[in-house]
Amino acid sequence: MQDWLPTLITETPELGFELAIKLSRMGVKKTQPDMEKLKKLRPDYSENSALLIESSKTIAIHFQTISLANKHWVE
């Protein structure tokens, strides 16, 4: 298995947010590893505001975890 997540520590909140997005994308990829099916489903959720809001919530939860790991970037 590839080591794509060596740490939750980031230098800035912006990098932490980018990592939160990556975690969300990887979660989807692991849940639906068939890329053809994933691409086929994309139009359905890209036009669904409720699903887009759920995606934002998932990113926010990941960002909260990363923020805690980074002690809110205050030291």
PQR file with spaces between the fields and no chain letter, atoms N, CA, C, O and H, PARSE charges and radii, in Angstrom:
ATOM       1  N    MET     1       0.836   -1.184    0.000 -0.4000 1.5000
ATOM       2  CA   MET     1       0.000    0.000    0.000 -0.0000 2.0000
ATOM       3  C    MET     1       0.878    1.244    0.000  0.5500 1.7000
ATOM       4  O    MET     1       1.890    1.307    0.698 -0.5500 1.4000
ATOM       5  N    GLN     2       0.482    2.213   -0.778 -0.4000 1.5000
ATOM       6  CA   GLN     2       1.232    3.458   -0.878 -0.0000 2.0000
ATOM       7  C    GLN     2       1.026    4.315    0.369  0.5500 1.7000
ATOM       8  O    GLN     2      -0.082    4.392    0.902 -0.5500 1.4000
ATOM       9  H    GLN     2      -0.340    2.162   -1.345  0.4000 1.0000
ATOM      10  N    ASP     3       2.083    4.949    0.824 -0.4000 1.5000
ATOM      11  CA   ASP     3       2.007    5.812    1.999 -0.0000 2.0000
ATOM      12  C    ASP     3       1.618    7.223    1.558  0.5500 1.7000
ATOM      13  O    ASP     3       2.472    8.104    1.461 -0.5500 1.4000
ATOM      14  H    ASP     3       2.982    4.887    0.391  0.4000 1.0000
ATOM      15  N    TRP     4       0.327    7.433    1.292 -0.4000 1.5000
ATOM      16  CA   TRP     4      -0.141    8.733    0.789 -0.0000 2.0000
ATOM      17  C    TRP     4      -0.466    9.702    1.918  0.5500 1.7000
ATOM      18  O    TRP     4      -0.696   10.887    1.675 -0.5500 1.4000
ATOM      19  H    TRP     4      -0.367    6.717    1.372  0.4000 1.0000
ATOM      20  N    LEU     5      -0.485    9.200    3.162 -0.4000 1.5000
ATOM      21  CA   LEU     5      -0.810   10.067    4.290 -0.0000 2.0000
ATOM      22  C    LEU     5       0.206    9.861    5.418  0.5500 1.7000
ATOM      23  O    LEU     5      -0.089    9.192    6.409 -0.5500 1.4000
ATOM      24  H    LEU     5      -0.298    8.238    3.360  0.4000 1.0000
ATOM      25  N    PRO     6       1.388   10.429    5.266 -0.5600 1.5000
ATOM      26  CA   PRO     6       2.406   10.223    6.294  0.2800 2.0000
ATOM      27  C    PRO     6       2.133   10.993    7.587  0.5500 1.7000
ATOM      28  O    PRO     6       2.614   10.604    8.651 -0.5500 1.4000
ATOM      29  N    THR     7       1.360   12.093    7.502 -0.4000 1.5000
ATOM      30  CA   THR     7       1.098   12.911    8.690 -0.0000 2.0000
ATOM      31  C    THR     7      -0.117   13.812    8.459  0.5500 1.7000
ATOM      32  O    THR     7      -0.497   14.096    7.323 -0.5500 1.4000
ATOM      33  H    THR     7       0.969   12.409    6.637  0.4000 1.0000
ATOM      34  N    LEU     8      -0.705   14.246    9.551 -0.4000 1.5000
ATOM      35  CA   LEU     8      -1.772   15.250    9.478 -0.0000 2.0000
ATOM      36  C    LEU     8      -1.212   16.653    9.728  0.5500 1.7000
ATOM      37  O    LEU     8      -1.941   17.640    9.629 -0.5500 1.4000
ATOM      38  H    LEU     8      -0.396   14.016   10.474  0.4000 1.0000
ATOM      39  N    ILE     9       0.052   16.737   10.044 -0.4000 1.5000
ATOM      40  CA   ILE     9       0.673   18.018   10.349 -0.0000 2.0000
ATOM      41  C    ILE     9       0.941   18.788    9.058  0.5500 1.7000
ATOM      42  O    ILE     9       1.538   18.263    8.118 -0.5500 1.4000
ATOM      43  H    ILE     9       0.644   15.935   10.124  0.4000 1.0000
ATOM      44  N    THR    10       0.489   20.040    9.029 -0.4000 1.5000
ATOM      45  CA   THR    10       0.725   20.916    7.881 -0.0000 2.0000
ATOM      46  C    THR    10       1.286   22.241    8.378  0.5500 1.7000
ATOM      47  O    THR    10       1.142   22.591    9.550 -0.5500 1.4000
ATOM      48  H    THR    10       0.004   20.467    9.793  0.4000 1.0000
ATOM      49  N    GLU    11       1.921   22.964    7.483 -0.4000 1.5000
ATOM      50  CA   GLU    11       2.534   24.232    7.884 -0.0000 2.0000
ATOM      51  C    GLU    11       1.523   25.352    8.080  0.5500 1.7000
ATOM      52  O    GLU    11       1.738   26.239    8.906 -0.5500 1.4000
ATOM      53  H    GLU    11       2.039   22.679    6.531  0.4000 1.0000
ATOM      54  N    THR    12       0.424   25.324    7.335 -0.4000 1.5000
ATOM      55  CA   THR    12      -0.558   26.408    7.399 -0.0000 2.0000
ATOM      56  C    THR    12      -1.977   25.851    7.391  0.5500 1.7000
ATOM      57  O    THR    12      -2.193   24.703    7.002 -0.5500 1.4000
ATOM      58  H    THR    12       0.249   24.603    6.665  0.4000 1.0000
ATOM      59  N    PRO    13      -2.937   26.653    7.817 -0.5600 1.5000
ATOM      60  CA   PRO    13      -4.327   26.228    7.715  0.2800 2.0000
ATOM      61  C    PRO    13      -4.758   25.943    6.271  0.5500 1.7000
ATOM      62  O    PRO    13      -5.537   25.024    6.021 -0.5500 1.4000
ATOM      63  N    GLU    14      -4.249   26.733    5.333 -0.4000 1.5000
ATOM      64  CA   GLU    14      -4.594   26.506    3.923 -0.0000 2.0000
ATOM      65  C    GLU    14      -4.139   25.124    3.459  0.5500 1.7000
ATOM      66  O    GLU    14      -4.876   24.429    2.760 -0.5500 1.4000
ATOM      67  H    GLU    14      -3.616   27.481    5.536  0.4000 1.0000
ATOM      68  N    LEU    15      -2.945   24.731    3.842 -0.4000 1.5000
ATOM      69  CA   LEU    15      -2.465   23.396    3.494 -0.0000 2.0000
ATOM      70  C    LEU    15      -3.273   22.326    4.233  0.5500 1.7000
ATOM      71  O    LEU    15      -3.493   21.231    3.716 -0.5500 1.4000
ATOM      72  H    LEU    15      -2.347   25.295    4.411  0.4000 1.0000
ATOM      73  N    GLY    16      -3.705   22.656    5.435 -0.4000 1.5000
ATOM      74  CA   GLY    16      -4.571   21.739    6.174 -0.0000 2.0000
ATOM      75  C    GLY    16      -5.901   21.541    5.463  0.5500 1.7000
ATOM      76  O    GLY    16      -6.426   20.429    5.415 -0.5500 1.4000
ATOM      77  H    GLY    16      -3.527   23.546    5.856  0.4000 1.0000
ATOM      78  N    PHE    17      -6.441   22.616    4.915 -0.4000 1.5000
ATOM      79  CA   PHE    17      -7.701   22.523    4.179 -0.0000 2.0000
ATOM      80  C    PHE    17      -7.519   21.688    2.913  0.5500 1.7000
ATOM      81  O    PHE    17      -8.380   20.877    2.573 -0.5500 1.4000
ATOM      82  H    PHE    17      -6.014   23.520    4.954  0.4000 1.0000
ATOM      83  N    GLU    18      -6.409   21.882    2.223 -0.4000 1.5000
ATOM      84  CA   GLU    18      -6.125   21.069    1.033 -0.0000 2.0000
ATOM      85  C    GLU    18      -6.021   19.588    1.405  0.5500 1.7000
ATOM      86  O    GLU    18      -6.481   18.720    0.664 -0.5500 1.4000
ATOM      87  H    GLU    18      -5.709   22.541    2.500  0.4000 1.0000
ATOM      88  N    LEU    19      -5.419   19.314    2.548 -0.4000 1.5000
ATOM      89  CA   LEU    19      -5.321   17.933    3.012 -0.0000 2.0000
ATOM      90  C    LEU    19      -6.710   17.383    3.341  0.5500 1.7000
ATOM      91  O    LEU    19      -6.995   16.216    3.069 -0.5500 1.4000
ATOM      92  H    LEU    19      -5.045   20.020    3.150  0.4000 1.0000
ATOM      93  N    ALA    20      -7.571   18.213    3.922 -0.4000 1.5000
ATOM      94  CA   ALA    20      -8.938   17.781    4.221 -0.0000 2.0000
ATOM      95  C    ALA    20      -9.680   17.401    2.942  0.5500 1.7000
ATOM      96  O    ALA    20     -10.433   16.427    2.923 -0.5500 1.4000
ATOM      97  H    ALA    20      -7.339   19.161    4.143  0.4000 1.0000
ATOM      98  N    ILE    21      -9.471   18.164    1.885 -0.4000 1.5000
ATOM      99  CA   ILE    21     -10.091   17.838    0.593 -0.0000 2.0000
ATOM     100  C    ILE    21      -9.549   16.506    0.084  0.5500 1.7000
ATOM     101  O    ILE    21     -10.304   15.661   -0.398 -0.5500 1.4000
ATOM     102  H    ILE    21      -8.860   18.955    1.901  0.4000 1.0000
ATOM     103  N    LYS    22      -8.235   16.330    0.195 -0.4000 1.5000
ATOM     104  CA   LYS    22      -7.631   15.070   -0.256 -0.0000 2.0000
ATOM     105  C    LYS    22      -8.182   13.877    0.527  0.5500 1.7000
ATOM     106  O    LYS    22      -8.467   12.829   -0.053 -0.5500 1.4000
ATOM     107  H    LYS    22      -7.622   17.016    0.586  0.4000 1.0000
ATOM     108  N    LEU    23      -8.332   14.038    1.841 -0.4000 1.5000
ATOM     109  CA   LEU    23      -8.898   12.959    2.653 -0.0000 2.0000
ATOM     110  C    LEU    23     -10.310   12.619    2.183  0.5500 1.7000
ATOM     111  O    LEU    23     -10.679   11.447    2.100 -0.5500 1.4000
ATOM     112  H    LEU    23      -8.101   14.890    2.312  0.4000 1.0000
ATOM     113  N    SER    24     -11.084   13.634    1.882 -0.4000 1.5000
ATOM     114  CA   SER    24     -12.448   13.405    1.405 -0.0000 2.0000
ATOM     115  C    SER    24     -12.451   12.664    0.073  0.5500 1.7000
ATOM     116  O    SER    24     -13.222   11.725   -0.123 -0.5500 1.4000
ATOM     117  H    SER    24     -10.784   14.586    1.950  0.4000 1.0000
ATOM     118  N    ARG    25     -11.592   13.090   -0.831 -0.4000 1.5000
ATOM     119  CA   ARG    25     -11.498   12.427   -2.147 -0.0000 2.0000
ATOM     120  C    ARG    25     -11.036   10.983   -2.012  0.5500 1.7000
ATOM     121  O    ARG    25     -11.545   10.089   -2.689 -0.5500 1.4000
ATOM     122  H    ARG    25     -10.966   13.853   -0.672  0.4000 1.0000
ATOM     123  N    MET    26     -10.070   10.767   -1.135 -0.4000 1.5000
ATOM     124  CA   MET    26      -9.579    9.405   -0.939 -0.0000 2.0000
ATOM     125  C    MET    26     -10.657    8.521   -0.323  0.5500 1.7000
ATOM     126  O    MET    26     -10.739    7.332   -0.631 -0.5500 1.4000
ATOM     127  H    MET    26      -9.656   11.493   -0.586  0.4000 1.0000
ATOM     128  N    GLY    27     -11.478    9.095    0.542 -0.4000 1.5000
ATOM     129  CA   GLY    27     -12.589    8.336    1.115 -0.0000 2.0000
ATOM     130  C    GLY    27     -13.555    7.861    0.048  0.5500 1.7000
ATOM     131  O    GLY    27     -14.016    6.720    0.077 -0.5500 1.4000
ATOM     132  H    GLY    27     -11.412   10.061    0.792  0.4000 1.0000
ATOM     133  N    VAL    28     -13.859    8.740   -0.893 -0.4000 1.5000
ATOM     134  CA   VAL    28     -14.742    8.372   -2.001 -0.0000 2.0000
ATOM     135  C    VAL    28     -14.070    7.311   -2.873  0.5500 1.7000
ATOM     136  O    VAL    28     -14.698    6.327   -3.266 -0.5500 1.4000
ATOM     137  H    VAL    28     -13.485    9.667   -0.917  0.4000 1.0000
ATOM     138  N    LYS    29     -12.804    7.520   -3.165 -0.4000 1.5000
ATOM     139  CA   LYS    29     -12.067    6.580   -4.011 -0.0000 2.0000
ATOM     140  C    LYS    29     -11.998    5.187   -3.373  0.5500 1.7000
ATOM     141  O    LYS    29     -12.132    4.179   -4.068 -0.5500 1.4000
ATOM     142  H    LYS    29     -12.294    8.319   -2.845  0.4000 1.0000
ATOM     143  N    LYS    30     -11.790    5.130   -2.066 -0.4000 1.5000
ATOM     144  CA   LYS    30     -11.733    3.833   -1.383 -0.0000 2.0000
ATOM     145  C    LYS    30     -13.113    3.183   -1.315  0.5500 1.7000
ATOM     146  O    LYS    30     -13.234    1.960   -1.380 -0.5500 1.4000
ATOM     147  H    LYS    30     -11.680    5.949   -1.501  0.4000 1.0000
ATOM     148  N    THR    31     -14.163    4.017   -1.183 -0.4000 1.5000
ATOM     149  CA   THR    31     -15.514    3.497   -1.119 -0.0000 2.0000
ATOM     150  C    THR    31     -15.970    2.974   -2.475  0.5500 1.7000
ATOM     151  O    THR    31     -16.651    1.951   -2.553 -0.5500 1.4000
ATOM     152  H    THR    31     -14.065    5.011   -1.130  0.4000 1.0000
ATOM     153  N    GLN    32     -15.594    3.679   -3.548 -0.4000 1.5000
ATOM     154  CA   GLN    32     -15.940    3.262   -4.913 -0.0000 2.0000
ATOM     155  C    GLN    32     -14.656    3.199   -5.740  0.5500 1.7000
ATOM     156  O    GLN    32     -14.326    4.157   -6.438 -0.5500 1.4000
ATOM     157  H    GLN    32     -15.041    4.510   -3.485  0.4000 1.0000
ATOM     158  N    PRO    33     -13.931    2.084   -5.671 -0.5600 1.5000
ATOM     159  CA   PRO    33     -12.650    1.987   -6.371  0.2800 2.0000
ATOM     160  C    PRO    33     -12.772    1.857   -7.887  0.5500 1.7000
ATOM     161  O    PRO    33     -11.781    2.041   -8.593 -0.5500 1.4000
ATOM     162  N    ASP    34     -13.950    1.549   -8.402 -0.4000 1.5000
ATOM     163  CA   ASP    34     -14.147    1.424   -9.851 -0.0000 2.0000
ATOM     164  C    ASP    34     -14.269    2.825  -10.442  0.5500 1.7000
ATOM     165  O    ASP    34     -15.310    3.469  -10.313 -0.5500 1.4000
ATOM     166  H    ASP    34     -14.755    1.399   -7.828  0.4000 1.0000
ATOM     167  N    MET    35     -13.208    3.293  -11.089 -0.4000 1.5000
ATOM     168  CA   MET    35     -13.169    4.660  -11.609 -0.0000 2.0000
ATOM     169  C    MET    35     -14.239    4.918  -12.668  0.5500 1.7000
ATOM     170  O    MET    35     -14.764    6.029  -12.754 -0.5500 1.4000
ATOM     171  H    MET    35     -12.362    2.770  -11.194  0.4000 1.0000
ATOM     172  N    GLU    36     -14.563    3.927  -13.460 -0.4000 1.5000
ATOM     173  CA   GLU    36     -15.615    4.109  -14.465 -0.0000 2.0000
ATOM     174  C    GLU    36     -16.962    4.377  -13.797  0.5500 1.7000
ATOM     175  O    GLU    36     -17.702    5.265  -14.222 -0.5500 1.4000
ATOM     176  H    GLU    36     -14.137    3.025  -13.390  0.4000 1.0000
ATOM     177  N    LYS    37     -17.279    3.617  -12.758 -0.4000 1.5000
ATOM     178  CA   LYS    37     -18.534    3.843  -12.030 -0.0000 2.0000
ATOM     179  C    LYS    37     -18.513    5.205  -11.343  0.5500 1.7000
ATOM     180  O    LYS    37     -19.510    5.927  -11.338 -0.5500 1.4000
ATOM     181  H    LYS    37     -16.679    2.896  -12.413  0.4000 1.0000
ATOM     182  N    LEU    38     -17.373    5.538  -10.771 -0.4000 1.5000
ATOM     183  CA   LEU    38     -17.248    6.814  -10.091 -0.0000 2.0000
ATOM     184  C    LEU    38     -17.482    7.975  -11.062  0.5500 1.7000
ATOM     185  O    LEU    38     -18.204    8.919  -10.742 -0.5500 1.4000
ATOM     186  H    LEU    38     -16.563    4.951  -10.776  0.4000 1.0000
ATOM     187  N    LYS    39     -16.876    7.902  -12.235 -0.4000 1.5000
ATOM     188  CA   LYS    39     -17.065    8.948  -13.245 -0.0000 2.0000
ATOM     189  C    LYS    39     -18.500    8.988  -13.738  0.5500 1.7000
ATOM     190  O    LYS    39     -19.030   10.058  -14.038 -0.5500 1.4000
ATOM     191  H    LYS    39     -16.290    7.134  -12.495  0.4000 1.0000
ATOM     192  N    LYS    40     -19.130    7.821  -13.823 -0.4000 1.5000
ATOM     193  CA   LYS    40     -20.517    7.750  -14.267 -0.0000 2.0000
ATOM     194  C    LYS    40     -21.455    8.411  -13.253  0.5500 1.7000
ATOM     195  O    LYS    40     -22.456    9.015  -13.640 -0.5500 1.4000
ATOM     196  H    LYS    40     -18.699    6.952  -13.580  0.4000 1.0000
ATOM     197  N    LEU    41     -21.142    8.301  -11.966 -0.4000 1.5000
ATOM     198  CA   LEU    41     -21.974    8.885  -10.915 -0.0000 2.0000
ATOM     199  C    LEU    41     -21.757   10.390  -10.751  0.5500 1.7000
ATOM     200  O    LEU    41     -22.624   11.087  -10.224 -0.5500 1.4000
ATOM     201  H    LEU    41     -20.329    7.811  -11.651  0.4000 1.0000
ATOM     202  N    ARG    42     -20.618   10.888  -11.194 -0.4000 1.5000
ATOM     203  CA   ARG    42     -20.257   12.287  -10.966 -0.0000 2.0000
ATOM     204  C    ARG    42     -21.330   13.279  -11.420  0.5500 1.7000
ATOM     205  O    ARG    42     -21.618   14.216  -10.675 -0.5500 1.4000
ATOM     206  H    ARG    42     -19.913   10.322  -11.622  0.4000 1.0000
ATOM     207  N    PRO    43     -21.933   13.124  -12.596 -0.5600 1.5000
ATOM     208  CA   PRO    43     -22.967   14.088  -13.001  0.2800 2.0000
ATOM     209  C    PRO    43     -24.150   14.133  -12.030  0.5500 1.7000
ATOM     210  O    PRO    43     -24.757   15.187  -11.839 -0.5500 1.4000
ATOM     211  N    ASP    44     -24.472   13.002  -11.424 -0.4000 1.5000
ATOM     212  CA   ASP    44     -25.597   12.973  -10.484 -0.0000 2.0000
ATOM     213  C    ASP    44     -25.331   13.845   -9.265  0.5500 1.7000
ATOM     214  O    ASP    44     -26.177   14.652   -8.879 -0.5500 1.4000
ATOM     215  H    ASP    44     -23.979   12.146  -11.579  0.4000 1.0000
ATOM     216  N    TYR    45     -24.167   13.686   -8.661 -0.4000 1.5000
ATOM     217  CA   TYR    45     -23.927   14.452   -7.446 -0.0000 2.0000
ATOM     218  C    TYR    45     -23.426   15.864   -7.719  0.5500 1.7000
ATOM     219  O    TYR    45     -23.559   16.736   -6.860 -0.5500 1.4000
ATOM     220  H    TYR    45     -23.480   13.031   -8.974  0.4000 1.0000
ATOM     221  N    SER    46     -22.856   16.108   -8.888 -0.4000 1.5000
ATOM     222  CA   SER    46     -22.364   17.461   -9.183 -0.0000 2.0000
ATOM     223  C    SER    46     -23.501   18.449   -9.431  0.5500 1.7000
ATOM     224  O    SER    46     -23.290   19.662   -9.389 -0.5500 1.4000
ATOM     225  H    SER    46     -22.748   15.399   -9.586  0.4000 1.0000
ATOM     226  N    GLU    47     -24.690   17.941   -9.685 -0.4000 1.5000
ATOM     227  CA   GLU    47     -25.856   18.793   -9.910 -0.0000 2.0000
ATOM     228  C    GLU    47     -26.824   18.769   -8.727  0.5500 1.7000
ATOM     229  O    GLU    47     -27.898   19.367   -8.799 -0.5500 1.4000
ATOM     230  H    GLU    47     -24.861   16.956   -9.718  0.4000 1.0000
ATOM     231  N    ASN    48     -26.462   18.097   -7.659 -0.4000 1.5000
ATOM     232  CA   ASN    48     -27.352   17.928   -6.517 -0.0000 2.0000
ATOM     233  C    ASN    48     -26.834   18.762   -5.349  0.5500 1.7000
ATOM     234  O    ASN    48     -25.826   18.418   -4.731 -0.5500 1.4000
ATOM     235  H    ASN    48     -25.590   17.612   -7.601  0.4000 1.0000
ATOM     236  N    SER    49     -27.532   19.864   -5.050 -0.4000 1.5000
ATOM     237  CA   SER    49     -27.039   20.776   -4.015 -0.0000 2.0000
ATOM     238  C    SER    49     -26.947   20.107   -2.643  0.5500 1.7000
ATOM     239  O    SER    49     -26.028   20.402   -1.879 -0.5500 1.4000
ATOM     240  H    SER    49     -28.351   20.143   -5.552  0.4000 1.0000
ATOM     241  N    ALA    50     -27.870   19.223   -2.322 -0.4000 1.5000
ATOM     242  CA   ALA    50     -27.819   18.543   -1.022 -0.0000 2.0000
ATOM     243  C    ALA    50     -26.570   17.674   -0.911  0.5500 1.7000
ATOM     244  O    ALA    50     -25.932   17.632    0.141 -0.5500 1.4000
ATOM     245  H    ALA    50     -28.616   18.983   -2.943  0.4000 1.0000
ATOM     246  N    LEU    51     -26.222   16.985   -1.989 -0.4000 1.5000
ATOM     247  CA   LEU    51     -25.028   16.140   -1.958 -0.0000 2.0000
ATOM     248  C    LEU    51     -23.753   16.972   -1.927  0.5500 1.7000
ATOM     249  O    LEU    51     -22.765   16.572   -1.310 -0.5500 1.4000
ATOM     250  H    LEU    51     -26.741   17.019   -2.844  0.4000 1.0000
ATOM     251  N    LEU    52     -23.768   18.118   -2.584 -0.4000 1.5000
ATOM     252  CA   LEU    52     -22.600   19.003   -2.531 -0.0000 2.0000
ATOM     253  C    LEU    52     -22.410   19.562   -1.119  0.5500 1.7000
ATOM     254  O    LEU    52     -21.280   19.703   -0.651 -0.5500 1.4000
ATOM     255  H    LEU    52     -24.570   18.442   -3.085  0.4000 1.0000
ATOM     256  N    ILE    53     -23.516   19.877   -0.443 -0.4000 1.5000
ATOM     257  CA   ILE    53     -23.427   20.337    0.943 -0.0000 2.0000
ATOM     258  C    ILE    53     -22.879   19.227    1.828  0.5500 1.7000
ATOM     259  O    ILE    53     -22.066   19.491    2.713 -0.5500 1.4000
ATOM     260  H    ILE    53     -24.434   19.762   -0.822  0.4000 1.0000
ATOM     261  N    GLU    54     -23.308   17.994    1.604 -0.4000 1.5000
ATOM     262  CA   GLU    54     -22.783   16.862    2.380 -0.0000 2.0000
ATOM     263  C    GLU    54     -21.284   16.707    2.150  0.5500 1.7000
ATOM     264  O    GLU    54     -20.535   16.397    3.077 -0.5500 1.4000
ATOM     265  H    GLU    54     -23.969   17.780    0.884  0.4000 1.0000
ATOM     266  N    SER    55     -20.857   16.920    0.923 -0.4000 1.5000
ATOM     267  CA   SER    55     -19.424   16.854    0.617 -0.0000 2.0000
ATOM     268  C    SER    55     -18.665   17.925    1.403  0.5500 1.7000
ATOM     269  O    SER    55     -17.596   17.661    1.953 -0.5500 1.4000
ATOM     270  H    SER    55     -21.466   17.171    0.170  0.4000 1.0000
ATOM     271  N    SER    56     -19.221   19.124    1.449 -0.4000 1.5000
ATOM     272  CA   SER    56     -18.597   20.205    2.218 -0.0000 2.0000
ATOM     273  C    SER    56     -18.541   19.867    3.701  0.5500 1.7000
ATOM     274  O    SER    56     -17.562   20.189    4.374 -0.5500 1.4000
ATOM     275  H    SER    56     -20.090   19.339    1.003  0.4000 1.0000
ATOM     276  N    LYS    57     -19.572   19.228    4.210 -0.4000 1.5000
ATOM     277  CA   LYS    57     -19.577   18.811    5.619 -0.0000 2.0000
ATOM     278  C    LYS    57     -18.463   17.805    5.902  0.5500 1.7000
ATOM     279  O    LYS    57     -17.800   17.879    6.937 -0.5500 1.4000
ATOM     280  H    LYS    57     -20.367   18.966    3.664  0.4000 1.0000
ATOM     281  N    THR    58     -18.263   16.877    4.988 -0.4000 1.5000
ATOM     282  CA   THR    58     -17.211   15.880    5.151 -0.0000 2.0000
ATOM     283  C    THR    58     -15.840   16.553    5.174  0.5500 1.7000
ATOM     284  O    THR    58     -14.990   16.215    5.998 -0.5500 1.4000
ATOM     285  H    THR    58     -18.801   16.817    4.147  0.4000 1.0000
ATOM     286  N    ILE    59     -15.635   17.495    4.276 -0.4000 1.5000
ATOM     287  CA   ILE    59     -14.368   18.232    4.252 -0.0000 2.0000
ATOM     288  C    ILE    59     -14.184   18.987    5.564  0.5500 1.7000
ATOM     289  O    ILE    59     -13.084   19.016    6.116 -0.5500 1.4000
ATOM     290  H    ILE    59     -16.326   17.769    3.607  0.4000 1.0000
ATOM     291  N    ALA    60     -15.257   19.599    6.067 -0.4000 1.5000
ATOM     292  CA   ALA    60     -15.180   20.349    7.321 -0.0000 2.0000
ATOM     293  C    ALA    60     -14.800   19.444    8.496  0.5500 1.7000
ATOM     294  O    ALA    60     -14.014   19.837    9.359 -0.5500 1.4000
ATOM     295  H    ALA    60     -16.151   19.576    5.619  0.4000 1.0000
ATOM     296  N    ILE    61     -15.355   18.247    8.524 -0.4000 1.5000
ATOM     297  CA   ILE    61     -15.015   17.304    9.602 -0.0000 2.0000
ATOM     298  C    ILE    61     -13.538   16.915    9.521  0.5500 1.7000
ATOM     299  O    ILE    61     -12.850   16.857   10.540 -0.5500 1.4000
ATOM     300  H    ILE    61     -15.993   17.928    7.824  0.4000 1.0000
ATOM     301  N    HIS    62     -13.058   16.651    8.312 -0.4000 1.5000
ATOM     302  CA   HIS    62     -11.633   16.327    8.145 -0.0000 2.0000
ATOM     303  C    HIS    62     -10.767   17.524    8.552  0.5500 1.7000
ATOM     304  O    HIS    62      -9.733   17.355    9.199 -0.5500 1.4000
ATOM     305  H    HIS    62     -13.617   16.697    7.484  0.4000 1.0000
ATOM     306  N    PHE    63     -11.194   18.735    8.168 -0.4000 1.5000
ATOM     307  CA   PHE    63     -10.415   19.921    8.522 -0.0000 2.0000
ATOM     308  C    PHE    63     -10.374   20.111   10.030  0.5500 1.7000
ATOM     309  O    PHE    63      -9.348   20.520   10.575 -0.5500 1.4000
ATOM     310  H    PHE    63     -12.033   18.873    7.642  0.4000 1.0000
ATOM     311  N    GLN    64     -11.471   19.822   10.704 -0.4000 1.5000
ATOM     312  CA   GLN    64     -11.504   19.923   12.163 -0.0000 2.0000
ATOM     313  C    GLN    64     -10.468   18.977   12.778  0.5500 1.7000
ATOM     314  O    GLN    64      -9.743   19.358   13.698 -0.5500 1.4000
ATOM     315  H    GLN    64     -12.304   19.490   10.261  0.4000 1.0000
ATOM     316  N    THR    65     -10.402   17.754   12.271 -0.4000 1.5000
ATOM     317  CA   THR    65      -9.429   16.778   12.765 -0.0000 2.0000
ATOM     318  C    THR    65      -8.000   17.260   12.526  0.5500 1.7000
ATOM     319  O    THR    65      -7.149   17.173   13.411 -0.5500 1.4000
ATOM     320  H    THR    65     -10.990   17.444   11.524  0.4000 1.0000
ATOM     321  N    ILE    66      -7.750   17.763   11.330 -0.4000 1.5000
ATOM     322  CA   ILE    66      -6.405   18.252   10.980 -0.0000 2.0000
ATOM     323  C    ILE    66      -6.050   19.468   11.828  0.5500 1.7000
ATOM     324  O    ILE    66      -4.914   19.602   12.284 -0.5500 1.4000
ATOM     325  H    ILE    66      -8.442   17.834   10.611  0.4000 1.0000
ATOM     326  N    SER    67      -7.012   20.343   12.035 -0.4000 1.5000
ATOM     327  CA   SER    67      -6.785   21.525   12.864 -0.0000 2.0000
ATOM     328  C    SER    67      -6.399   21.134   14.290  0.5500 1.7000
ATOM     329  O    SER    67      -5.486   21.720   14.872 -0.5500 1.4000
ATOM     330  H    SER    67      -7.934   20.234   11.665  0.4000 1.0000
ATOM     331  N    LEU    68      -7.083   20.161   14.844 -0.4000 1.5000
ATOM     332  CA   LEU    68      -6.739   19.678   16.187 -0.0000 2.0000
ATOM     333  C    LEU    68      -5.343   19.074   16.214  0.5500 1.7000
ATOM     334  O    LEU    68      -4.580   19.304   17.152 -0.5500 1.4000
ATOM     335  H    LEU    68      -7.825   19.685   14.372  0.4000 1.0000
ATOM     336  N    ALA    69      -5.010   18.301   15.184 -0.4000 1.5000
ATOM     337  CA   ALA    69      -3.680   17.686   15.124 -0.0000 2.0000
ATOM     338  C    ALA    69      -2.581   18.751   15.056  0.5500 1.7000
ATOM     339  O    ALA    69      -1.460   18.539   15.518 -0.5500 1.4000
ATOM     340  H    ALA    69      -5.631   18.114   14.422  0.4000 1.0000
ATOM     341  N    ASN    70      -2.926   19.889   14.474 -0.4000 1.5000
ATOM     342  CA   ASN    70      -1.957   20.982   14.332 -0.0000 2.0000
ATOM     343  C    ASN    70      -2.091   22.025   15.442  0.5500 1.7000
ATOM     344  O    ASN    70      -1.537   23.120   15.348 -0.5500 1.4000
ATOM     345  H    ASN    70      -3.837   20.062   14.099  0.4000 1.0000
ATOM     346  N    LYS    71      -2.827   21.674   16.486 -0.4000 1.5000
ATOM     347  CA   LYS    71      -3.056   22.583   17.620 -0.0000 2.0000
ATOM     348  C    LYS    71      -3.516   23.958   17.118  0.5500 1.7000
ATOM     349  O    LYS    71      -3.110   25.004   17.626 -0.5500 1.4000
ATOM     350  H    LYS    71      -3.277   20.784   16.563  0.4000 1.0000
ATOM     351  N    HIS    72      -4.370   23.906   16.109 -0.4000 1.5000
ATOM     352  CA   HIS    72      -4.964   25.108   15.504 -0.0000 2.0000
ATOM     353  C    HIS    72      -3.898   26.073   14.984  0.5500 1.7000
ATOM     354  O    HIS    72      -4.158   27.270   14.856 -0.5500 1.4000
ATOM     355  H    HIS    72      -4.700   23.057   15.697  0.4000 1.0000
ATOM     356  N    TRP    73      -2.722   25.572   14.688 -0.4000 1.5000
ATOM     357  CA   TRP    73      -1.596   26.337   14.147 -0.0000 2.0000
ATOM     358  C    TRP    73      -1.171   27.485   15.060  0.5500 1.7000
ATOM     359  O    TRP    73      -0.604   28.476   14.601 -0.5500 1.4000
ATOM     360  H    TRP    73      -2.511   24.600   14.792  0.4000 1.0000
ATOM     361  N    VAL    74      -1.450   27.340   16.354 -0.4000 1.5000
ATOM     362  CA   VAL    74      -1.054   28.353   17.333 -0.0000 2.0000
ATOM     363  C    VAL    74      -0.093   27.709   18.316  0.5500 1.7000
ATOM     364  O    VAL    74      -0.454   26.772   19.028 -0.5500 1.4000
ATOM     365  H    VAL    74      -1.911   26.535   16.727  0.4000 1.0000
ATOM     366  N    GLU    75       1.113   28.208   18.351 -0.4000 1.5000
ATOM     367  CA   GLU    75       2.094   27.701   19.314 -0.0000 2.0000
ATOM     368  C    GLU    75       3.037   28.786   19.730  0.5500 1.7000
ATOM     369  O    GLU    75       3.935   28.548   20.538 -0.5500 1.4000
ATOM     370  H    GLU    75       1.406   28.970   17.773  0.4000 1.0000
